[in-house]
Amino acid sequence: MKNFIEAFEVKSNLDEYVIIDCRFDLVETDYGIKAYKNSHIKNAFFFDLEGDMSAKKSVHGGRHPLPDMAMFINKLEAIGISNDTKILVYDDDISVAARLWWMLKYIGITNVKILNGGINAAAQAGIEMESGEPNKSNHLKGKIDARINNDLLIEMDELKIIISKGKNYILIDSRSPERYKGLIEPYDKIPGRIPTSINIFFKDVMNENRIKEIEDLKKVYNNIDSDKMVIAYCGSGVTAPINIVAMDEVGLYSRLYLGSYSDYVSYKDNVIEKD
């Protein structure tokens, strides 16, 4: 796979990578740093979804908008990352790791691998762990020539124009079927979905905490027309990148509506569908 790597493949050459632990829990928001302090891959740095990978929530923009990108890039440079640095990202499965993978691609950094199976796979492979406070970089400061790729991103206004034209696009809702149908909504104020979207639950491309094999991914995306613009969203731009990275594995290019459903429902005039 081009975006994923197995623990046994990197065990002997981990020192070639800058490693980032990005574990997080949407309910217990300090889970990630607690888990990191308890045990993490040796020499891994810690990036927090809400502290490092998102800006503060406001009226619009969703629950996890992009951070100030200059500050994000400075944080990457501070741990030794440049454009050609080999980067390994991991969490408990691939959820937040996929968001970080997408953000790195967005600023033009392409040499990024997600650890398939997350930290448990690393432990099972015998990769050395350590505990304690977040590492301070002993790397030389990196230098990133940011090349923002706005083709990876779509904003609500553009999405609504595309929907109004009614053709040549596929809109994927990555949330659970229950949220897609509007039966429940644990995070956002109005249950339902963006009109015309189809549902491909992000967990449908995973076997527990691992990405599915290529042939199984092809079955998941069998009805996705590669000639159409493919757009993915979720609740707040965190789990939709799982669909995006999985589609990339099978040759499907897609864009992220990063504000996702939490941004969409923040506008009272937007139409909501539900079953």
Residue pairs with C-beta under 8 A, 6 or more apart in sequence:
1 116
1 211
1 214
1 249
2 248
2 249
3 101
3 112
3 113
3 114
3 245
3 248
3 249
4 94
4 113
4 114
4 115
4 116
4 211
4 249
5 88
5 113
5 114
5 115
5 116
6 116
6 117
6 121
6 125
7 115
7 116
7 117
7 121
7 122
7 124
7 125
7 127
8 125
10 17
10 88
10 113
10 115
10 127
11 125
11 126
11 127
14 41
14 42
14 43
14 88
14 127
15 43
16 86
17 86
17 87
17 88
17 113
18 45
18 79
18 80
18 81
18 85
18 86
18 87
18 88
18 139
19 41
19 43
19 44
19 45
19 87
19 88
19 89
19 90
20 44
20 45
20 46
20 47
20 79
20 87
20 88
20 89
20 90
20 100
21 32
21 36
21 40
21 41
21 44
21 45
21 46
21 47
21 90
21 91
21 119
22 32
22 46
22 47
22 48
22 49
22 53
22 89
22 90
22 91
22 96
22 97
22 99
22 100
23 31
23 32
23 35
23 36
23 91
23 92
23 96
23 119
24 31
24 32
24 48
24 49
24 50
24 91
24 95
24 96
25 31
25 32
26 187
26 238
29 50
32 46
32 48
32 49
32 91
32 96
33 46
33 48
33 134
35 92
36 44
36 46
36 134
37 131
37 132
37 133
38 131
39 119
39 129
39 130
39 131
40 46
40 119
40 129
40 130
40 131
41 90
41 119
41 122
41 127
41 128
41 129
41 130
42 127
42 128
42 129
42 130
43 130
43 135
44 90
44 135
45 79
45 134
45 135
45 137
46 134
46 135
47 53
47 75
47 100
49 64
49 96
49 99
49 238
50 64
52 67
52 72
52 75
53 64
53 67
53 72
53 96
53 99
53 100
53 103
54 64
54 65
54 66
54 67
55 61
55 65
55 66
55 67
55 68
57 63
57 64
57 65
58 65
59 266
60 259
60 263
60 266
60 267
61 259
61 263
61 266
62 236
62 237
62 258
62 259
62 260
62 261
62 262
62 263
62 266
63 187
63 188
63 235
63 236
63 262
64 99
64 236
64 237
64 238
64 258
65 237
65 258
65 259
65 263
66 72
66 103
66 258
69 107
69 146
69 148
72 103
72 107
73 107
73 144
73 146
76 104
76 109
76 142
76 144
77 141
77 142
77 143
77 144
78 137
78 141
78 142
79 137
79 139
79 142
80 137
80 139
80 140
80 141
80 142
81 87
81 109
81 142
81 144
82 142
82 143
82 144
83 108
83 109
83 143
83 144
83 145
84 111
85 109
85 111
85 142
86 111
86 113
87 104
87 109
87 111
87 112
87 113
88 113
88 115
89 97
89 100
89 101
89 104
89 112
89 113
89 114
89 115
90 97
90 114
90 115
90 118
90 119
90 122
91 97
91 118
91 119
92 118
92 119
92 120
92 209
93 117
93 118
93 206
93 208
93 209
93 210
94 114
94 116
94 118
94 206
94 209
94 210
94 211
94 242
94 245
95 202
95 238
95 239
95 242
96 238
97 114
97 115
97 118
98 114
98 239
98 241
98 242
98 244
98 245
99 237
99 238
99 239
99 241
101 112
101 114
101 241
101 245
102 152
102 241
102 244
102 245
102 256
104 110
104 112
105 112
105 149
105 152
106 148
106 149
106 152
106 153
107 144
107 146
107 147
107 148
107 149
108 144
108 145
108 146
108 147
108 148
108 149
109 144
114 211
114 245
115 121
115 122
116 210
116 211
117 124
117 209
117 210
118 209
120 209
121 209
121 210
122 129
123 129
151 255
152 255
152 256
153 255
153 256
153 258
154 162
154 231
154 255
154 256
154 257
155 257
155 259
156 257
156 259
156 263
156 264
156 267
156 270
159 171
159 194
159 231
159 257
160 270
162 169
162 229
162 231
163 169
163 171
163 194
163 195
163 196
166 196
168 228
168 229
169 228
169 229
169 230
169 231
170 198
170 224
170 225
170 228
170 229
170 230
170 231
171 194
171 196
171 197
171 198
171 231
171 233
172 197
172 198
172 199
172 200
172 224
172 230
172 231
172 232
172 233
172 240
172 243
172 254
173 180
173 193
173 194
173 197
173 198
173 199
173 200
173 233
173 234
173 261
174 200
174 201
174 202
174 232
174 233
174 234
174 239
174 240
174 242
174 243
175 193
175 199
175 201
175 202
175 234
175 235
175 239
175 261
176 201
176 203
177 199
177 201
178 184
179 185
179 186
179 191
179 193
179 235
180 193
180 197
180 199
180 201
181 193
181 274
181 275
182 191
182 192
182 193
182 272
182 273
182 274
182 275
183 191
183 275
184 191
185 191
185 192
187 235
187 236
187 262
188 235
188 261
188 262
188 265
189 265
190 265
190 272
191 274
192 265
192 272
192 273
192 274
193 199
193 261
193 272
193 273
193 274
194 233
194 261
194 264
194 272
194 273
195 271
195 272
195 273
197 233
197 273
200 220
200 221
200 243
202 234
202 239
202 240
202 242
202 243
204 220
205 211
205 212
205 217
205 220
205 242
205 243
205 246
206 212
206 242
211 217
211 245
211 246
211 249
212 220
212 246
214 249
214 250
217 246
217 247
217 249
217 250
218 250
220 246
221 246
221 247
221 250
221 252
224 230
224 247
224 252
226 251
226 252
226 253
229 255
230 247
230 252
230 253
230 254
230 255
231 254
231 255
231 256
231 257
232 240
232 241
232 243
232 244
232 247
232 254
232 255
232 256
232 257
233 240
233 256
233 257
233 260
233 261
233 264
234 240
234 260
234 261
235 260
235 261
235 262
236 259
236 260
236 261
236 262
236 263
237 256
237 257
237 258
237 259
237 260
240 256
240 257
240 260
241 256
243 254
244 254
244 256
247 253
247 254
248 254
257 263
257 264
264 270
265 272
